[in-house]
Each structure stands twice: as structure tokens, then as C-alpha cells.
Amino acid sequence: MGAEKNKKKGRPSSGRPVAPPSLFEFGAISLDLSVPSSVYSPSDDTEMLAQAALENVMAGSSVLEIGTGSGAVILSLAKSGKKFN
């Protein structure tokens, strides 16, 4: 029943509030992200890191991003069209 109540309030089943979706855009990359208020939302430094990753990580490389916020950097790499392991 608790999960049902939370869904009615626009919250995930964990009960944590989710920030309104934010649009993260730079270059040809555009992500519409909804993140819990406890997670670092994408900002200028996220864009800088994502751009650096796109420019410096070679296709075919293995890429791992863990616990670094919204996941905008790894999602940007995935949307770039390059193939990563």
C-alpha cells in the first residue's frame, strides 16, 4: 500500500521526492533527466566533464561511471554514437 500511495504523489516507490525533469544539453547531446533531490543535478561542470570524456575517450574503450550523480556523463557518451565496452 505504501508504494501505491507514493505513486499517487508522483514519487518513486522509495518515497524520495524527485526533482522536476531537467534538460541537459551541449553540442548535439540532449538529455531529459529526472533525479532525486539527493542527487547532484547536471550543471556547468557536468557539461565540461562530459565534453572532455567525449573528446578523450576512444571508441572501443571500456567506460565505467559509478556513484557520480545523475549519470549525465555516461549517458552523454552512450548517446554520442561511439561504441564503448
MIZA-512541 format. One record per residue: residue number from 1; chain; x, y, z of N, C-alpha, C in turn. Coordinates in Angstrom, 2 decimals, padded with zeros to 5 digits. Example, Ala and Ser with C-alpha at 12.3 -4.5 7.8 and 13.67 -1.06 7.14 Angstrom:
// residues 2
<node torpa="1" zavex="A" n_east="013.19" n_north="-005.69" n_up="007.80" ca_east="012.30" ca_north="-004.50" ca_up="007.80" c_east="013.20" c_north="-003.30" c_up="007.80"/>
<node torpa="2" zavex="A" n_east="012.85" n_north="-002.25" n_up="007.08" ca_east="013.67" ca_north="-001.06" ca_up="007.14" c_east="012.90" c_north="000.03" c_up="007.87"/>
This chain:
// residues 85
<node torpa="1" zavex="A" n_east="000.82" n_north="-001.20" n_up="000.00" ca_east="000.00" ca_north="000.00" ca_up="000.00" c_east="000.86" c_north="001.26" c_up="000.00"/>
<node torpa="2" zavex="A" n_east="002.00" n_north="001.25" n_up="000.71" ca_east="002.87" ca_north="002.42" ca_up="000.77" c_east="003.37" c_north="002.83" c_up="-000.60"/>
<node torpa="3" zavex="A" n_east="003.76" n_north="001.86" n_up="-001.42" ca_east="004.26" ca_north="002.16" ca_up="-002.77" c_east="003.15" c_north="002.77" c_up="-003.61"/>
<node torpa="4" zavex="A" n_east="001.92" n_north="002.28" n_up="-003.42" ca_east="000.79" ca_north="002.83" ca_up="-004.18" c_east="000.57" c_north="004.29" c_up="-003.82"/>
<node torpa="5" zavex="A" n_east="000.62" n_north="004.62" n_up="-002.54" ca_east="000.44" ca_north="005.99" ca_up="-002.10" c_east="001.50" c_north="006.89" c_up="-002.72"/>
<node torpa="6" zavex="A" n_east="002.74" n_north="006.42" n_up="-002.71" ca_east="003.83" ca_north="007.23" ca_up="-003.25" c_east="003.65" c_north="007.48" c_up="-004.73"/>
<node torpa="7" zavex="A" n_east="003.19" n_north="006.49" n_up="-005.48" ca_east="002.97" ca_north="006.68" ca_up="-006.92" c_east="001.92" c_north="007.75" c_up="-007.16"/>
<node torpa="8" zavex="A" n_east="000.92" n_north="007.79" n_up="-006.31" ca_east="-000.13" ca_north="008.79" ca_up="-006.46" c_east="000.42" c_north="010.20" c_up="-006.21"/>
<node torpa="9" zavex="A" n_east="001.44" n_north="010.33" n_up="-005.39" ca_east="002.04" ca_north="011.62" ca_up="-005.08" c_east="003.13" c_north="012.00" c_up="-006.07"/>
<node torpa="10" zavex="A" n_east="003.38" n_north="011.18" n_up="-007.10" ca_east="004.42" ca_north="011.50" ca_up="-008.06" c_east="005.81" c_north="011.17" c_up="-007.54"/>
<node torpa="11" zavex="A" n_east="005.89" n_north="010.22" n_up="-006.65" ca_east="007.17" ca_north="009.83" ca_up="-006.09" c_east="007.48" c_north="008.39" c_up="-006.48"/>
<node torpa="12" zavex="A" n_east="008.75" n_north="008.05" n_up="-006.59" ca_east="009.09" ca_north="006.66" ca_up="-006.85" c_east="008.72" c_north="005.81" c_up="-005.64"/>
<node torpa="13" zavex="A" n_east="008.73" n_north="004.51" n_up="-005.79" ca_east="008.30" ca_north="003.63" ca_up="-004.71" c_east="009.19" c_north="003.76" c_up="-003.48"/>
<node torpa="14" zavex="A" n_east="010.39" n_north="004.33" n_up="-003.61" ca_east="011.27" ca_north="004.53" ca_up="-002.44" c_east="010.71" c_north="005.61" c_up="-001.53"/>
<node torpa="15" zavex="A" n_east="009.81" n_north="006.45" n_up="-002.04" ca_east="009.24" ca_north="007.51" ca_up="-001.24" c_east="010.03" c_north="008.80" c_up="-001.28"/>
<node torpa="16" zavex="A" n_east="011.20" n_north="008.80" n_up="-001.95" ca_east="012.01" ca_north="010.02" ca_up="-002.04" c_east="011.44" c_north="010.95" c_up="-003.10"/>
<node torpa="17" zavex="A" n_east="011.40" n_north="012.24" n_up="-002.81" ca_east="010.92" ca_north="013.17" ca_up="-003.83" c_east="011.88" c_north="013.23" c_up="-005.01"/>
<node torpa="18" zavex="A" n_east="011.33" n_north="013.42" n_up="-006.19" ca_east="012.13" ca_north="013.53" ca_up="-007.41" c_east="012.02" c_north="014.95" c_up="-007.93"/>
<node torpa="19" zavex="A" n_east="013.16" n_north="015.54" n_up="-008.26" ca_east="013.16" ca_north="016.90" ca_up="-008.80" c_east="012.48" c_north="016.90" c_up="-010.16"/>
<node torpa="20" zavex="A" n_east="011.92" n_north="018.02" n_up="-010.56" ca_east="011.33" ca_north="018.09" ca_up="-011.90" c_east="012.40" c_north="017.75" c_up="-012.94"/>
<node torpa="21" zavex="A" n_east="011.99" n_north="017.19" n_up="-014.07" ca_east="012.98" ca_north="016.85" ca_up="-015.11" c_east="013.79" c_north="018.09" c_up="-015.50"/>
<node torpa="22" zavex="A" n_east="015.08" n_north="017.87" n_up="-015.69" ca_east="015.92" ca_north="018.97" ca_up="-016.15" c_east="016.52" c_north="018.57" c_up="-017.49"/>
<node torpa="23" zavex="A" n_east="016.66" n_north="019.53" n_up="-018.36" ca_east="017.22" ca_north="019.28" ca_up="-019.67" c_east="018.70" c_north="019.58" c_up="-019.63"/>
<node torpa="24" zavex="A" n_east="019.51" n_north="018.62" n_up="-019.98" ca_east="020.96" ca_north="018.75" ca_up="-020.01" c_east="021.35" c_north="018.73" c_up="-021.47"/>
<node torpa="25" zavex="A" n_east="021.86" n_north="019.85" n_up="-021.97" ca_east="022.19" ca_north="019.95" ca_up="-023.39" c_east="023.57" c_north="020.55" c_up="-023.58"/>
<node torpa="26" zavex="A" n_east="024.30" n_north="020.01" n_up="-024.53" ca_east="025.52" ca_north="020.64" ca_up="-025.03" c_east="025.83" c_north="019.99" c_up="-026.36"/>
<node torpa="27" zavex="A" n_east="026.29" n_north="020.78" n_up="-027.30" ca_east="026.56" ca_north="020.26" ca_up="-028.63" c_east="025.32" c_north="019.55" c_up="-029.17"/>
<node torpa="28" zavex="A" n_east="025.53" n_north="018.35" n_up="-029.68" ca_east="024.43" ca_north="017.57" ca_up="-030.25" c_east="023.77" c_north="016.67" c_up="-029.22"/>
<node torpa="29" zavex="A" n_east="024.24" n_north="016.72" n_up="-027.97" ca_east="023.72" ca_north="015.83" ca_up="-026.92" c_east="022.62" c_north="016.56" c_up="-026.13"/>
<node torpa="30" zavex="A" n_east="021.50" n_north="015.89" n_up="-025.96" ca_east="020.40" ca_north="016.42" ca_up="-025.18" c_east="019.81" c_north="015.29" c_up="-024.34"/>
<node torpa="31" zavex="A" n_east="019.76" n_north="015.50" n_up="-023.03" ca_east="019.21" ca_north="014.51" ca_up="-022.11" c_east="018.13" c_north="015.15" c_up="-021.25"/>
<node torpa="32" zavex="A" n_east="017.02" n_north="014.48" n_up="-021.10" ca_east="015.95" ca_north="014.92" ca_up="-020.22" c_east="016.01" c_north="014.04" c_up="-018.99"/>
<node torpa="33" zavex="A" n_east="016.53" n_north="014.58" n_up="-017.88" ca_east="016.79" ca_north="013.77" ca_up="-016.69" c_east="015.90" c_north="014.18" c_up="-015.52"/>
<node torpa="34" zavex="A" n_east="015.39" n_north="013.18" n_up="-014.81" ca_east="014.71" ca_north="013.39" ca_up="-013.53" c_east="015.58" c_north="012.74" c_up="-012.47"/>
<node torpa="35" zavex="A" n_east="016.01" n_north="013.51" n_up="-011.50" ca_east="016.89" ca_north="012.96" ca_up="-010.47" c_east="016.31" c_north="013.26" c_up="-009.09"/>
<node torpa="36" zavex="A" n_east="016.52" n_north="012.35" n_up="-008.14" ca_east="016.07" ca_north="012.63" ca_up="-006.77" c_east="016.78" c_north="013.88" c_up="-006.24"/>
<node torpa="37" zavex="A" n_east="016.15" n_north="014.56" n_up="-005.32" ca_east="016.73" ca_north="015.79" ca_up="-004.77" c_east="018.05" c_north="015.53" c_up="-004.06"/>
<node torpa="38" zavex="A" n_east="018.32" n_north="014.30" n_up="-003.69" ca_east="019.57" ca_north="013.96" ca_up="-003.01" c_east="020.72" c_north="013.73" c_up="-003.98"/>
<node torpa="39" zavex="A" n_east="020.46" n_north="013.78" n_up="-005.28" ca_east="021.47" ca_north="013.53" ca_up="-006.31" c_east="021.90" c_north="014.85" c_up="-006.94"/>
<node torpa="40" zavex="A" n_east="023.20" n_north="014.97" n_up="-007.18" ca_east="023.77" ca_north="016.16" ca_up="-007.82" c_east="023.19" c_north="016.31" c_up="-009.22"/>
<node torpa="41" zavex="A" n_east="022.53" n_north="017.42" n_up="-009.47" ca_east="021.93" ca_north="017.67" ca_up="-010.79" c_east="022.99" c_north="018.15" c_up="-011.76"/>
<node torpa="42" zavex="A" n_east="022.86" n_north="017.82" n_up="-013.04" ca_east="023.83" ca_north="018.28" ca_up="-014.03" c_east="023.95" c_north="019.80" c_up="-014.04"/>
<node torpa="43" zavex="A" n_east="025.18" n_north="020.28" n_up="-014.15" ca_east="025.41" ca_north="021.72" ca_up="-014.22" c_east="026.61" c_north="021.98" c_up="-015.13"/>
<node torpa="44" zavex="A" n_east="027.18" n_north="023.17" n_up="-015.05" ca_east="028.27" ca_north="023.54" ca_up="-015.96" c_east="029.46" c_north="022.59" c_up="-015.86"/>
<node torpa="45" zavex="A" n_east="029.80" n_north="022.18" n_up="-014.64" ca_east="030.95" ca_north="021.27" ca_up="-014.51" c_east="030.65" c_north="019.88" c_up="-015.09"/>
<node torpa="46" zavex="A" n_east="029.39" n_north="019.49" n_up="-015.05" ca_east="028.98" ca_north="018.22" ca_up="-015.67" c_east="029.18" c_north="018.30" c_up="-017.17"/>
<node torpa="47" zavex="A" n_east="028.78" n_north="019.42" n_up="-017.75" ca_east="028.96" ca_north="019.63" ca_up="-019.19" c_east="030.44" c_north="019.58" c_up="-019.56"/>
<node torpa="48" zavex="A" n_east="031.27" n_north="020.22" n_up="-018.76" ca_east="032.70" ca_north="020.24" ca_up="-019.02" c_east="033.30" c_north="018.82" c_up="-018.98"/>
<node torpa="49" zavex="A" n_east="032.90" n_north="018.05" n_up="-017.97" ca_east="033.39" ca_north="016.68" ca_up="-017.84" c_east="032.88" c_north="015.79" c_up="-018.98"/>
<node torpa="50" zavex="A" n_east="031.61" n_north="015.94" n_up="-019.35" ca_east="031.05" ca_north="015.14" ca_up="-020.44" c_east="031.74" c_north="015.47" c_up="-021.75"/>
<node torpa="51" zavex="A" n_east="032.00" n_north="016.74" n_up="-021.99" ca_east="032.67" ca_north="017.16" ca_up="-023.22" c_east="034.10" c_north="016.60" c_up="-023.25"/>
<node torpa="52" zavex="A" n_east="034.79" n_north="016.67" n_up="-022.13" ca_east="036.16" ca_north="016.12" ca_up="-022.06" c_east="036.15" c_north="014.62" c_up="-022.30"/>
<node torpa="53" zavex="A" n_east="035.16" n_north="013.92" n_up="-021.75" ca_east="035.06" ca_north="012.48" ca_up="-021.97" c_east="034.81" c_north="012.17" c_up="-023.44"/>
<node torpa="54" zavex="A" n_east="033.91" n_north="012.92" n_up="-024.07" ca_east="033.61" ca_north="012.70" ca_up="-025.48" c_east="034.83" c_north="012.95" c_up="-026.37"/>
<node torpa="55" zavex="A" n_east="035.64" n_north="013.92" n_up="-026.00" ca_east="036.81" ca_north="014.25" ca_up="-026.81" c_east="037.99" c_north="013.31" c_up="-026.56"/>
<node torpa="56" zavex="A" n_east="038.07" n_north="012.72" n_up="-025.37" ca_east="039.27" ca_north="011.97" ca_up="-024.99" c_east="039.12" c_north="010.47" c_up="-024.86"/>
<node torpa="57" zavex="A" n_east="037.91" n_north="009.99" n_up="-024.70" ca_east="037.71" ca_north="008.55" ca_up="-024.57" c_east="037.54" c_north="007.97" c_up="-025.97"/>
<node torpa="58" zavex="A" n_east="038.43" n_north="007.06" n_up="-026.32" ca_east="038.42" ca_north="006.49" ca_up="-027.67" c_east="037.34" c_north="005.42" c_up="-027.79"/>
<node torpa="59" zavex="A" n_east="036.73" n_north="005.35" n_up="-028.97" ca_east="035.74" ca_north="004.30" ca_up="-029.24" c_east="036.39" c_north="002.95" c_up="-028.98"/>
<node torpa="60" zavex="A" n_east="035.63" n_north="002.02" n_up="-028.45" ca_east="036.14" ca_north="000.69" ca_up="-028.12" c_east="036.70" c_north="000.60" c_up="-026.71"/>
<node torpa="61" zavex="A" n_east="036.88" n_north="001.74" n_up="-026.05" ca_east="037.39" ca_north="001.75" ca_up="-024.68" c_east="036.33" c_north="001.23" c_up="-023.72"/>
<node torpa="62" zavex="A" n_east="036.77" n_north="000.75" n_up="-022.59" ca_east="035.85" ca_north="000.37" ca_up="-021.52" c_east="035.61" c_north="001.61" c_up="-020.66"/>
<node torpa="63" zavex="A" n_east="034.35" n_north="001.87" n_up="-020.34" ca_east="033.99" ca_north="003.05" ca_up="-019.57" c_east="033.12" c_north="002.62" c_up="-018.40"/>
<node torpa="64" zavex="A" n_east="033.42" n_north="003.16" n_up="-017.21" ca_east="032.65" ca_north="002.85" ca_up="-016.01" c_east="032.46" c_north="004.12" c_up="-015.22"/>
<node torpa="65" zavex="A" n_east="031.23" n_north="004.42" n_up="-014.88" ca_east="030.92" ca_north="005.59" ca_up="-014.05" c_east="030.02" c_north="005.10" c_up="-012.93"/>
<node torpa="66" zavex="A" n_east="030.49" n_north="005.26" n_up="-011.70" ca_east="029.73" ca_north="004.75" ca_up="-010.55" c_east="029.53" c_north="005.86" c_up="-009.52"/>
<node torpa="67" zavex="A" n_east="028.31" n_north="006.05" n_up="-009.09" ca_east="028.02" ca_north="006.92" ca_up="-007.96" c_east="028.47" c_north="008.36" c_up="-008.14"/>
<node torpa="68" zavex="A" n_east="028.34" n_north="008.89" n_up="-009.34" ca_east="028.84" ca_north="010.24" ca_up="-009.58" c_east="027.72" c_north="011.25" c_up="-009.82"/>
<node torpa="69" zavex="A" n_east="026.52" n_north="010.92" n_up="-009.45" ca_east="025.41" ca_north="011.86" ca_up="-009.62" c_east="024.32" c_north="011.31" c_up="-010.50"/>
<node torpa="70" zavex="A" n_east="023.89" n_north="012.11" n_up="-011.46" ca_east="022.73" ca_north="011.78" ca_up="-012.29" c_east="023.03" c_north="010.78" c_up="-013.39"/>
<node torpa="71" zavex="A" n_east="024.30" n_north="010.53" n_up="-013.68" ca_east="024.67" ca_north="009.65" ca_up="-014.79" c_east="024.74" c_north="010.38" c_up="-016.11"/>
<node torpa="72" zavex="A" n_east="024.69" n_north="011.71" n_up="-016.08" ca_east="024.67" ca_north="012.50" ca_up="-017.32" c_east="025.92" c_north="012.28" c_up="-018.16"/>
<node torpa="73" zavex="A" n_east="027.07" n_north="012.07" n_up="-017.53" ca_east="028.30" ca_north="011.90" ca_up="-018.30" c_east="028.26" c_north="010.59" c_up="-019.09"/>
<node torpa="74" zavex="A" n_east="027.94" n_north="009.49" n_up="-018.44" ca_east="027.92" ca_north="008.20" ca_up="-019.12" c_east="026.77" c_north="008.15" c_up="-020.13"/>
<node torpa="75" zavex="A" n_east="025.65" n_north="008.78" n_up="-019.83" ca_east="024.54" ca_north="008.83" ca_up="-020.79" c_east="024.92" c_north="009.65" c_up="-022.01"/>
<node torpa="76" zavex="A" n_east="025.70" n_north="010.71" n_up="-021.81" ca_east="026.18" ca_north="011.51" ca_up="-022.94" c_east="027.09" c_north="010.68" c_up="-023.83"/>
<node torpa="77" zavex="A" n_east="027.97" n_north="009.88" n_up="-023.22" ca_east="028.83" ca_north="009.00" ca_up="-024.01" c_east="027.99" c_north="008.00" c_up="-024.79"/>
<node torpa="78" zavex="A" n_east="026.97" n_north="007.45" n_up="-024.14" ca_east="026.12" ca_north="006.46" ca_up="-024.81" c_east="025.36" c_north="007.08" c_up="-025.99"/>
<node torpa="79" zavex="A" n_east="024.93" n_north="008.32" n_up="-025.84" ca_east="024.18" ca_north="008.98" ca_up="-026.92" c_east="025.06" c_north="009.51" c_up="-028.03"/>
<node torpa="80" zavex="A" n_east="026.37" n_north="009.52" n_up="-027.81" ca_east="027.29" ca_north="010.10" ca_up="-028.79" c_east="027.38" c_north="009.32" c_up="-030.09"/>
<node torpa="81" zavex="A" n_east="027.00" n_north="008.05" n_up="-030.05" ca_east="027.08" ca_north="007.21" ca_up="-031.23" c_east="028.37" c_north="006.40" c_up="-031.30"/>
<node torpa="82" zavex="A" n_east="029.36" n_north="006.75" n_up="-030.44" ca_east="030.58" ca_north="005.94" ca_up="-030.37" c_east="030.24" c_north="004.61" c_up="-029.69"/>
<node torpa="83" zavex="A" n_east="030.97" n_north="003.59" n_up="-030.04" ca_east="030.77" ca_north="002.28" ca_up="-029.43" c_east="031.78" c_north="002.07" c_up="-028.31"/>
<node torpa="84" zavex="A" n_east="031.28" n_north="001.80" n_up="-027.11" ca_east="032.12" ca_north="001.57" ca_up="-025.93" c_east="031.82" c_north="000.18" c_up="-025.38"/>
<node torpa="85" zavex="A" n_east="032.77" n_north="-000.34" n_up="-024.64" ca_east="032.57" ca_north="-001.63" ca_up="-023.94" c_east="032.02" c_north="-001.38" c_up="-022.56"/>
